[in-house]
Amino acid sequence: MAIPVKYMVDDKGQKTSVLVPIKAWTKINEDYSKLQKKIEILTGIKDSLQEIKSARKSGKKLQTLKDFLSEGNN
């Protein structure tokens, strides 16, 4: 889908701004928000895996899934 955009230019013909239809802008913002959430989740997973790797190297005992889930019931 081609988005009909308009460009604003300065005296030298250099593009300075873009006008995008509001419907397209809304879609762009929604897609951006979804991508930001995905990045946040994937970053959390990456950090968790690094923490596990580090804990295993140091011999640190990690919390089990069973213990983690039982915390929510208290």
C-alpha positions in Angstrom: 0.0 0.0 0.0 1.5 3.2 -1.1 1.0 6.1 1.3 0.3 9.4 -0.5 2.7 11.7 1.2 3.6 15.4 0.5 6.9 16.9 1.1 7.6 20.5 2.3 10.8 21.9 0.9 12.9 25.0 1.8 14.1 27.7 -0.6 16.9 25.4 -1.9 14.5 22.6 -2.7 15.7 20.4 0.3 13.0 18.4 1.9 12.3 19.7 5.4 9.0 18.0 6.4 6.5 15.3 5.4 2.8 15.4 5.5 1.1 12.1 6.0 -2.6 11.4 6.0 -3.9 10.9 9.5 -5.1 7.4 8.9 -1.6 6.4 7.7 0.0 8.2 10.7 -2.3 6.4 13.1 -1.4 3.0 11.6 2.3 3.9 11.7 2.0 4.8 15.4 0.1 1.6 16.2 2.7 -0.5 14.5 5.5 1.3 16.3 3.8 0.7 19.6 3.5 -3.0 18.9 7.2 -3.2 17.9 8.2 -1.4 21.0 6.3 -3.9 23.1 8.0 -6.8 21.3 11.4 -5.3 21.8 10.7 -4.9 25.5 9.6 -8.5 25.8 12.6 -9.8 23.8 15.0 -7.7 25.8 13.6 -9.1 29.0 14.0 -12.6 27.7 17.6 -11.9 26.6 18.4 -10.4 30.0 16.9 -13.3 31.8 18.9 -15.8 29.7 22.1 -13.8 30.5 21.2 -13.9 34.2 20.7 -17.7 34.1 24.0 -18.2 32.3 25.9 -16.0 34.8 24.2 -17.8 37.8 25.2 -21.2 36.4 28.8 -20.1 36.0 28.9 -18.7 39.6 27.0 -21.7 41.1 24.3 -19.4 42.3 21.0 -21.2 43.0 18.1 -19.9 41.0 14.5 -19.8 41.9 12.4 -22.7 40.5 9.3 -22.1 38.4 7.3 -23.9 41.1 8.6 -21.5 43.8 8.0 -18.5 41.5 4.4 -19.5 40.8 3.7 -20.2 44.5 4.8 -16.6 45.4 1.7 -15.3 43.5 -0.6 -17.4 45.7 0.6 -15.8 49.0 
